[in-house]
């Protein structure tokens, strides 16, 4: 059985800021390029329900900051992290908030995440207590929308990230694929 032909890529069209592409093999595993570090301040969680899929919580996003290569921004208050506590070891997160860059550009962020830890560690997290970040698996997939000409390329790309939850903030590092 023969392998399917590898399509030839127009590498000039694929090469854009923050997006390394292999000119030799367009199907090579993607490389990660650092995009930004975020510090997102959060308020007190509110439990909405205990339903058949788990406990639903809303966590207000109250501020913070973001720093990328050549740009910085503030996290706008008013966002929310919609959480589903699936089990005593697993949470699914869906945070939605805005950024305003120092240049005045606005960016909408929707960040899907998975946070998993042993039950005793997760219980501490849910109570707002500090935990050892090495005991928590926290991975995310942020998506961005912006009308900014300088950052417009982020709307057309995929991102992944890692995070650490502290009692009053979440610290994350995002990478473009």
Secondary structure as UniProt FT lines:
FT   HELIX           11..14
FT   TURN            17..18
FT   TURN            26..27
FT   STRAND          33..42
FT   STRAND          46..51
FT   TURN            52..53
FT   STRAND          54..68
FT   TURN            69..70
FT   STRAND          71..75
FT   TURN            77..78
FT   STRAND          79..85
FT   STRAND          90..101
FT   TURN            102..103
FT   STRAND          106..117
FT   HELIX           119..127
FT   HELIX           133..135
FT   STRAND          136..146
FT   TURN            149..151
FT   HELIX           152..156
FT   STRAND          159..165
FT   STRAND          169..176
//
